[in-house]
Amino acid sequence: MVFADELFIFLFLPACLLLYFAMPKLQWKNNVLILFSLIFYAWGEQLYILLLIASSLFNYGAGRLLDKHKDTDKGKGYLALSLVVNLGILAVFKYSGFIAENLNLIPFINLPIPKMHMPIGISFFTFQNISYTLDCWWDKTPSQRSFRKYLLYISMFPQLVAGPIVRYSLIAEEIDDRRTTSADLSDGFTRVIIGIAKKVIVANNLNLAVTACFGQASDGYAASENLTVFGAWYGAALVALWYYFDFSGYSDIAIGLGRIFGFHFDENFNYPFICKSISEFWQRWHISLGSFFRDYLLYVPIFGKRRKYGGLFLVWFCTGLWHGASWNFVLWGLYYGLFVFIETLIGKKKMKKLPAVIAHIYTKAVIIIGFGIFYFEDIPALGRFFKSLVGVGAKLSNTIMDQVFMQYVFLFAAALLLTLPIGKKLSQLAEKSTEGTYAIQMSKIVCNAVLLILSGILLLNTTNNPFLYFRF
Amino acid sequence: MNDSSKKDNGELEQLIEEYNSKRSAEEQAAEEAARSSLKAAPKKAKRRRSAGLASDELSRQRTRRKTQKPESETRTTTAVSEVRSGLNGETARRPSVRRHEKDVIPPLPLNKRISPERLREKQIMNSILASLNSMDDTPEDVPPLAGFQHIEDTKHYDPVKPKKNAPQFAEEDMFAPTRIMKLPAEDGNDTKAEENPEVREPEKKPAPKKKKQASAPAQKKAKKTEPVPVPETAGDTAPEDNGTDSEIEKINRKTAVANAAVCFTLLFGIGIALIVVPRSSGFIQSENRLLAEKPSMTAENLADGSYFTDISKWYTDTIPIREKLKPMSSNFSKLFGIAMDDVKIKGKAQNVTKETLAPTVTSQTEAVTINTDFATTTQATTAPLESTTTTAKKTKKKTETVREIEVPADGEWMGSVVVSGKGKNVRAMSAFYGTFDMGEEYAKVVNKYKDDLDSKVNVYTLNMPSAAAYYMPSNLADQFTSQHDCIKNIGNNLKGVVNIDVFDALDAHKAEYIYSRTDHHWQPLGAYYAAEVFSKTAMFDFPDISTYSTHKIKNFVGTMYAYSDYDEELNKNPDTFIYHKPDNNDELAVTYYDSYFANPQYGGSLFFDYAEGVACYSAILGDDNEIAEIETDVKNGRTLVIIKDSYGNALVPYLTHGFERIYVCDFRYLDVNAIDFIERVGATDVLFAVSLQAAHTDSNIVLINNDRVQEGSPINVATTTTEYQFAEPETETETEETQTEAPQQEQYYDNTADGQVYNEGW
């Protein structure tokens, strides 16, 4: 099931809320959540729900064992086993084709390329499982004694398929002790509606503009064959905006739904485009992933003395690879890793001294080019993109691109504006007086109603439009 | 309990003393034991809700109080209330241990002597502190919102109602803002007297049931995206010592409730409406398809997941007002930008390199001579297949097999749609994406047909350009490969096949209504001009348009409406479908077969006059998935087989004077071997009437080739009762007769639903 879908918004969600709030006891509410989450997952994946349950069961068991055998060799063994199994599941379902293709490049090897169906959200819940076992091992959290509650953590539908990578320690207590207040309801709903609006109104339509500039993977990026300089930059900027609204919209829905049920997830996006350095960008973009890698991978003592930079290289390699089983994603990760590396060499103080204009131009250019790399999974197309960025063999612009730009100009401008924390600043200003507060709150209610209805209308048109990150 | 009102403050003190003296040592010991067990209650770390200075202070205070040796006291309220209630000698009620550690406030030792005023002050202070402690919690005296609090909130004790003669404080002080972090002075005496958790805030004004006290007094933010990874914390905002803060909070609370209520209502309202309301079903014009049907649950479609996807599709598809709301969303998308020069590019835009035919490459086709000696052409035969085909041909056929290909779903659009113009001039056309390579492939396939067939059979290809060739705005037209070049390119690659180049003929008449504006097909008038070119090359009779009767179907909004993302301009300015019936229409014997050339339905008509809406184009020859056989009254021994896509339909009415029999098959819906079919029906001429874009589409080229090599022998060979005699080719006689007919009548079929007569398109 997808979030941006009439069936989810108007049938599944009300049914879930009704049952959830009808339950008097917390554990019954948890059971309702588990049930609906399993339905949600089985809706799209049918039998792969067993994979989800098996993976949770395995990690639950691993957590319990690690609790018992803490700081012993046996415990280390169990930890290693759990890591192997988790990463193995990921490798099999997501990367097996990629691995086989690349092994086949070696002359002697000729493996058949397996076509595995990748269950939705496998990257997310696998990482959640890994974070749990490592947290148990490092004693950051006691292990969960009840499998039911652990399953609730893993399968909770707000964050199951593309949500923030929620760590167990974050919500461990809330599983047993939370309540939903009217503030939670209000904020939660607002968040959900904003997320839906970001996805349906902004991201879906930016997608049309992107395919006009670059084409799609399914047609071999046909439109990129006569890319112009303007088209390349504009298209890549569109891709950046498109991914941002798509993914942050989804995260908003996840966080909002979590709020409604009384959970408090951490933020996943924090206005990433106002950053002044690439390191800052990654503190604002996909925060849950960045912090996962920072906490669990960065300081892996593999590289000995060169730990710091070796770890950096490994982390960015993995960040890129996590996004997809294709070399352009790895390139993307390493590309950002390079800039982070350069910035650490320059040092924070000097980076801060950089004049704001230069910092912004530098970061936006890097980000835009980066998303171009992210978009083209086909190496020849990527090559064409690079060439047209600098104007090699490409005209400045052509009529079609001008036409498309003008056709989407207001949407583009609105999307740019929405990347800035305008709403936040406005509400901070307004909250200083009662009239302002009243005005802001009332306008919030009106906005919610309008956005929900508008999104509902727009959703009538689209057949299922899966979120971009579903491939993960 | 209510006789408390009768007692006044003066008596209070006495009562307290009485009570205190009555308490036995054991009770006090029991109290102490309970108190120490409270101390041992696990302290739950609250990450978010206890941020901020105040609660830290408070927790420090709390621990300080806890570690103090509690004296043998009891709580004032229990003492007072029990005295009031007249319970004597009973132990004080202990509050049940709550799961929130911070709610457990150790009992306050009470000084033995305490003045009523001081007591009152302390009560107020305690209530402030108590509400500070329970900042995130709903105050005790407000009934818990059903379902929103999971804790079994049994009331531990009744709130204390202020006595009537109690000194009245201004209400605002009473409900002092919970944010005031004024902590009571920390002198030794008062620390003990500070807290009295039993004394709750006096009943707040009985809230109208709707008013739910928001327990998180954090400031509401209009934009819900929060800047820092730590979400809004309860104690985040700086404590402000002013009355407006509480008003802001009140507003926030009220609006939070209103917001939640509005969202809930919308969500549930629409959700229930969508369950209850009867769903639409059937055919929708705008998308030219049937609406999705509710799937039935079977083991198979549950297992492979199609049940779920179908239910989701059905749910969205059959929403009753969907058709009415779609224009709204297309109008909304107008807000995204500006359409320069009234040109909009819609659909899955593509952007391909333009190719140009090198001018030095002149037409390389050898002049192909048409075989006009039809007397010696193979007759239609009912003999079994093996006797007629040579072994050489058989082996040739067997080396090539059907190539499986993924065909785009019927009607799925690929590529850009350009909408230009306004009002009656608005026109939607698809951009042309042919490449010379594709044209070459198509030519090769047609060449193979020529090779497989008898050398006396004439093979032609007529590839019609699309409207974009003539009507694309000039600045955009330069971006796409010229369609005329593509036609020429096909011609350059043909061997033995005649290329019917209709581009110039249509160009000469482009000011006329030769292409629909809202549909991706041409108008029959365009087909007329194309057929004219064909007739000249193939040398058959071709009567003038004046011999035909004209028929019109109004309110024709074609397929481009959907493909242009429902551009309303198209909907408001529909086409009129104008078609012509030949003068020998009544003499035609039309039979429709299925794609296996079986199950004949005799007595059909070329025309389906009741076609309407988006399907107007199918007024000629109807569906594409049937093989049509037309026997005319012409006796010239020529049999034509047309292998076509939908563009070819419109040609047929203009060919009825040129051939004895015409067979029309759509290459997408042919299940017999095309060569066998052509031979068995005794064709003398084979025409590939495939639109130029389709001829440049890989999947179509493969399909055409598959028809040539696939298995499947035609079951029915054309058997008619009339016998054929091969007369000498005559040309003129037919046309003269038709000219004596009455002048043409225009017939209007007004198929508009509401009878409104729209202006003719164009």
Interface residues (C-beta under 8 A of the other chain):
Chain A: M1 D5 E6 L7 I9 F10 L11 L13 P14 A15 L17 L18 F21 A22 M23 P24 K25 L26 K29 W43 G44 E45 Q46 L47 E173 D177 R178 R179 T180 T181 S182 A183 D184 L185 S186 D187 F189 T190 R191 I193 I194 N205 L208 T211 A212 C213 G215 Q216 D219 A222 A223 S224 E225 N226 L227 G231 S248 D252 G256 H264 F265 D266 E267 F269 N270 Y271 I287 S291 N398 T399 I400 M401 D402 Q403 V404 F405 M406 Q407 Y408 V409 F410 L411 F412 P421 I422 G423 K424 L426 S427 Q428 A430 E431 S433 T434 T437 Y438 I440 Q441 M442 S443 K444 I445 N448 A449 L452 I453 L454 G456 I457 L458 L459 L460 N461 T463 N464
Chain B: K44 A45 R48 R99 D136 T138 L145 G147 F148 Q149 H150 I151 K212 A214 S215 A216 A218 Q219 K220 K221 A222 K223 K224 T225 E226 P227 V228 P229 V230 P231 T244 E247 I248 I251 N252 R253 T255 A256 V257 A258 N259 A260 V262 C263 F264 L266 L267 F268 I270 G271 I272 L274 I275 L302 A303 D304 G305 F308 T309 I311 S312 K313 Y315 T316 I319 R322 L325 K326 M328 S329 F332 S333 L335 F336 G337 I338 A339 M340 V343 K344 I345 K348 A349 Q350 N351 V352 T353 K354 M414 S416 Y433 N475 L476 D478 Q479 D565 Y566
